[in-house]
Amino acid sequence: PAFGGPPSSHQSPAPGGFGLPPRAAAAPAGPDARGVGRSLAQLSGSIVVGISALSVARERGLIITYGLGSCVGVAIYDPARKLGGICHYMLPDSRQNSRAATDPLMFGDLAVPALFEAFQRQGGDLARAEVYIAGGASVAALNDVFDIGGRNVRVAREAIVAARQRIRGEECGGRASRTLSLDLATGEILITTPGLQPRRLR
């Protein structure tokens, strides 16, 4: 995948989150913010979700993830509570992969259910949740051979259906890397790509 965007050097997963060791926590962007994995960077009120990571927050601020090449980002939003989250995963299937034990959010079959679990734990209601996906591009020859992007998208769809959710909007495939952002106050979900106009999913 294309790992564009700023480096996610500031990290603060929630203590005990999904079996990953706790690290020092950053100040939350809003009244409540939680991040798991290589992620919670606080940049000017924004929560930057790195690769193999997720974050859930509420009421204000921006959750954003960069470098969605063959990677996939899944966003979930509860408009009544202004609570939402994003996960960013790199590979589709954790089975028979030793890294799943130490880096579960690298894999879509674990990351998407983990996002939904974290969303509910913070008070989100799946009955009124809206789900959006982005990414899954073919950005390198190796991705063409193994169809990593396509498989990542399929895993997201399967996990969303398994959670009895439906996809309200998506932008997947193609050749370009994407940035996915969620504005917690307004619910606006944007896709941006260098050289193109932003696209609004919500």
Buried (B, 14 or more C-beta within 10 A) or exposed (E): BBBBBEEBEBBBBBEEBBEBEEBEBBEBBBEEBBBBBBBBBBEEEBBBBBBBBBBBBBBBBBBBBBBBBBBBBBBBBBEEBBBBBBBBBBBBBBEEEEEBEEBBBBBBBBBBBBBBBBBBEBEBEBEEBBBBBBBBBBBBEEBEEEBBBBBBBBBBBBBBEEBEBEBBBBBBEBEBBBBBBBBBEEBBBBBBBEEEEEBEBB
